Amino acid sequence: MKPLETSFSLIEEFKKFALKGNVIDLAVGVIIGAAFGKIIESLVKHLIMPVLGLLLPGEQGYLGWKLVIIGQEIPYGLFLGEVVNFLVVALAVFLFIVKFLGWVMKTKKGEATPPPSREQELLAEIRDLLKAGRA
């Protein structure tokens, strides 16, 4: 095979791969997921944690929550903020995937299945004849 043909073949294979619906859907999902992550991060950092900081003692809210051990500060408040961020994201994903998409799947299961095609009927008859011949 000539090098030029090999390179064109490689380009064609890449086009088939890159332009598949699954790859494009995945890319869109990643972009939307990143945007969703920023929204949740903002919700946690600008709404949930400041309210939590008002309820619990500390001068700077949760940002000021620090342990000092042998002169070294350990900002556990920042860690707690990230934990809350994770829990809110996990809850949102759970609600969307399990509750919403699970609901969608249940409604699809309730739909009537279409009648089998002629080919499917013939295959079922062949299967039944083969089973009867073994018995």
N, C-alpha and C positions, 0 to 999 in steps of 0.2 A: 504494500500500500504506500502511496506517495505521501510525503509529509504534508502537502497542502490538503489532500483529501482527508488525512487524519485530523488536521486542525478544524476543517469544516465539519467533520463528523462530531468532534468534541463540542463545537459551538451548537450544532443542532441538538445534541443530547442535553446540553445545558439549557437551551431554550425550552425543550420539552419539560425538563424538571422545574425550572424557575417559573414557568407560566402555568403550571398545574393549579387547579383550583385550591388544593389543600395547602400549598405553599403560600399562596396569596391570602387565604383565610387565616393561616397561622400568623403571617406578618401583620394583618389587620388586628388580630387578637392581641398580639404583643404590644402594638401601639396603643390600643384602647386600654389594655391592662396597665401600661405605664401611666397613662393619664388618670385612670381610676386610682392607682396607687398614690399619685400626688394629691388627689382630692381627699382620700382617706387620711393621708399624712397631715394635710392642712386641718382637717376636722379634729384630729387628735391633738396636734400641737397648738392650735389656736382656739379651740372650744373646750374639748373634754379635759385636757390636762390643766388649763388655767382655772376651770371651775373646781377641779379636784384640789388645786393649789390654794384656792380660797377656803375650802373646807378644812384643809389640814394646815398645821403650823409651818411657817417658813417665810422669810422676807421676799424671796423672788419666786414664790410658788414652787413648783416641782423642780425648776432649774436650780434652785438654791439648796436642794436636798443633797448633802454631801457628808461623807464620813471622813474624818481625819485620823489617819493611823500613822504614827511615827512621822508626823509632818507631811505626809502624802495625802492629797485629797482624792477621794473616790466618789465621783458624781453619780450616785445610784439613782437619782431622780431622772437623769437622762435615759438610763437603762429602763426604768419603769415606763417612761414615755414611749420607748420603742416597743416594750411588751404590750402596752395598751394598743399601740398602732397595729401590731400583729394581730391581736385579738379582734379588733374591729374589722380588719381585712378578712380574717378567717370567718367571722360571722357573716359578713356580706357575701363572700364566696359561697358559704354554706347555704345561705338563704336563696341565692340565685341558682346554684347548681342543683341542690337537693329539693328545695321547695318549689321553685319556679319551673325548672326544667323537668323535675319529677312530675309536676302537675301536667306539663305539656305532654309528657310521655303517656300518662294515664289517659288523657283525652284521646290520644292517637290509638291506644289499645282498645278503647271503646268503639272505634269505628268498625264497621263491618268489613270483613276481608273480602276481596274480590273473588269471584268464582274462578276455579282453575281453568287454565287455557286447555285447548285440545291436546297440545303436546304433553302437558302435565297429566291429563287424564290417561293418555296412552302409556306414559311412563309408569303411572300407578297400576294400570292393568298388567303391564309386563312384570312389575315387581310382585304383584299378587300371584301371577301365574308361576313365577320362579319359586316363590315361597311354597306354593301348593305342590310343585313338582318335587321338592325336597322332602316333603312330609310323607 
